Amino acid sequence: MDTFETLKTLNSCFGPSGCEDEVREKIAELAAPFADEIRTDTMGNLIVVKHAAPHPSASRTPSPQGEGAPRLMFAAHMDSLGMIVTFIEESGLLRFGAVGYVLAQNIVACPVRFKNGVCGTVGMDEDSKKPEIDKMFIDIGAKDREEAERLVKKGDIAIYDTPCRMLAAPGKAGAKGKADKGRVVSPYIDNRAGCVAQLLALEKLRKPVFDCSFVFTVQEEVGRRGAKPAAFGTDPQYGIVCDCTLTDDLPWTKHVGTSKVGGGASIKVMDKSVICHPEMTAALKAIAEKKKIPFQTDVLTWGGTDGSEIRKNASGVFTGGVSVPCRYVHTPQEVCSIADIEAAASLLAAFAETKVNF
């Protein structure tokens, strides 16, 4: 599948935390040709299973579970941030609260849309000295409350309605012989980019040595709520989270992270929610080096991922992370590299086809 077109497709889906149905259905459709099993749990997590390949010397037909193959869980959250309607003014303007970590300064004059197709823009009270969510509103063009209530109800959620576009066109091979595949500007690269990486990895898999569960989790943006039941249900021995990470390639980043856009798959060491198992981190780096997959180190002094919940399942899970570096995270205009998504996908697939000894 084409990386940019798949990302564009997923980003056209409506999928804020708690309302992931549309994006889940699209991911399931894209994954179906490569999956052995697809199911959805009670929370709404999508679980795509790829069983371990049978050993060529097997004397009989292996079980569907790969004859006791170790269990590996990949996790990428498919939910996005949103704005939930809490009150409708007499004027028809909509007051709202944040779904997830929405920063007020990032959404002034942002175009938004609701699931039913109603569009609007975010405005701010005239007397506000600085952007604050409780002093902002969504303008859907309604002339009064009555008209607004015919279009939108309290509890409806709006998402960013900015486009997914190539920011830099693919270029020729550089000094190291590797072509620039271009960069993308889009809302919700966090974490539709991780979802795309998992889909590409699933497509690449030929002979996995693990029983792989590619999990597309729900409600990560509101507290990583989907990952815990997903880990309980799949009971992995090994886990790899594929999410976006902040970058250290902008003037104001002040070294809160270590990744750069275009630097390759970012192998996580830690963030504020998890310290990855050192043997997982070492194994991922060794595989990347062996397979010549571009990679870098991901150390993040704040933020968190589903890994914080996966690692605590049962008596513990060997947990690692493969991140996609992303600029302007949680804004309506995030930026990432196509090549980084593809490097992350290659590393996920390579790990699934490599025996580990810890």
Helices and strands as residue ranges (DSSP letters): H 3-11, H 21-31, G 32-34, E 37-40, E 46-50, E 71-77, E 82-88, E 94-99, G 104-106, E 111-114, E 119-124, G 133-135, E 136-139, H 145-151, E 157-160, E 165-168, E 183-186, H 189-204, E 211-217, H 227-234, E 238-241, E 244-245, E 265-270, H 278-291, E 295-299, H 307-310, E 318-325, E 334-337, H 338-352
